[in-house]
Amino acid sequence: MPTPQRKPLVYLAVILPLLAAGGIAVPAMLVGSYAAHRGIPVSAVNDAAAAWIVIPGFLLWIPASLLIGNGILHAIPPLRRIAVRHVSETGGPDFIRSQRQLLRLFLVLVVICVPAIAAGFAFGP
């Protein structure tokens, strides 16, 4: 029976910077795109419109960053060895199964979040 163990710190070293960088870049790009679409400066975007666009965008970024982070962990041999050892010790999902689960989550969120973002662009003040 697998024993619960903490994830190796390399997971955090790879995934957290991706999540943080995208957590800043994705909302900034979405608000910038909205402002350009409306022909207004970014500073004039109202808070409600920004929230309507940014929150679904960030929710969509979370599984995307995890997919990318897993890809990086798998692509770099020393990191892959650490990940494989952790999976074998804990009985967690391997790379392929993990990517499939994250991809399914991402696709569900695409179905929900992309229309919400589009509605924010179309009907925002």
Secondary structure, DSSP 8 states (H G I E B T S, - for coil): --------HHHHHHHHHHHHHHHHHHHHHHHHHHHHHHTS-GGGS-HHHHHHHHHHHHHHHHHHHHHHHHHHHHHSHHHHHHHHHHHHHHT---HHHHHHHHHHHHHHHHHHHHHHHHHHHHH--
